[in-house]
Amino acid sequence: MSDILNGLRIGYAMTGSFCTFEKSFQQAELLVRSGAELLPVMSEHASAIDTRFGTAAENISRLRSIAGKEVILSIADAEAIGPKELTDIMVVAPCTSNTAAKLASSVTDTAVTMAVKSHLRRGKPVVLAIASNDSLMGSAKNLGELFNRKNYYFVPMLQDDWINKPASLVAEFSMLPQAIEAALKGIQLRPIIYHSSAN
């Protein structure tokens, strides 16, 4: 891994694909070990719902511990990110189809969508780690819109179970650091979508 991450100020936002939280936390820890500074953000659902993948309090606590900062949980607190120039790059990992649809339509009604909007006012890159069961159905049009939107980049996505869930796409979270480095250079990693040979 290159030195580009050392000292990099990363907005690290999480939305409600709870089954991918562990992978996201692992990547957040890796980024910090690589010298990055994380500004943590969670959507209202991600920070309020208890699931079999952990309670809301546990998830907030873990992200806070990794980043060493209080987690931004409200639209009001997220709004300051752009004006105060707090981030060099914004990561949404995981990014649900619901959040992707809002970003594609410029809807700002959660802490995460506000964080992205505020960050984008300075023309800086945003990296999305998609996790959704309907990415290749109803949500496909939103991904297509974002593919063609300036400053948006994607972590390469895997058809994680193309036999039983043929419309599902999940980011290959282990490629998040490379996706960040590429986005900082204005490059989209490819292929963007591939399938597992294990299925």
Secondary structure, 3 states (H helix, E strand, C coil): CCHHHCCCEEEEEECCCHHHHHHHHHHHHHHHHCCCEEEEEECCCCCCCCECCECHHHHHHHHHHHHCCCCECCHHHHHHHCCCCCCCEEEEEEECHHHHHHHHCCCCCCHHHHHHHHHHCCCCCEEEEEEECCCCCCCHHHHHHHHCCCCEEECCEEECCCCCCCCCEEECHHHHHHHHHHHHCCCCCCCCEEECCCC
